[in-house]
């Protein structure tokens, strides 16, 4: 059942990125 794991990871990443993007947008841009 690797599909579920991948899906979960992707969802988690999306959530984390969304939260990060909401706060440290300037920092993220600087790092990138």
C-alpha positions in Angstrom: 0.0 0.0 0.0 2.6 2.6 -1.0 0.0 4.7 -2.8 -1.6 5.7 0.4 1.7 6.5 2.0 2.7 8.7 -0.9 -0.7 10.4 -0.9 -0.5 11.1 2.8 3.0 12.5 2.5 2.0 14.7 -0.4 -1.0 16.0 1.6 1.2 16.6 4.6 3.8 18.4 2.5 1.1 20.6 1.0 -0.3 21.5 4.4 3.2 22.3 5.8 4.1 24.3 2.7 0.8 26.2 2.9 1.4 27.1 6.5 5.0 28.1 5.9 4.0 30.2 2.9 1.4 32.0 5.0 4.0 33.1 7.6 7.6 33.3 6.3 7.0 34.3 2.8 9.9 36.8 2.7 12.2 34.3 4.3 11.2 31.6 1.8 11.8 33.9 -1.1 15.2 34.8 0.3 16.2 31.2 0.7 15.0 30.4 -2.8 
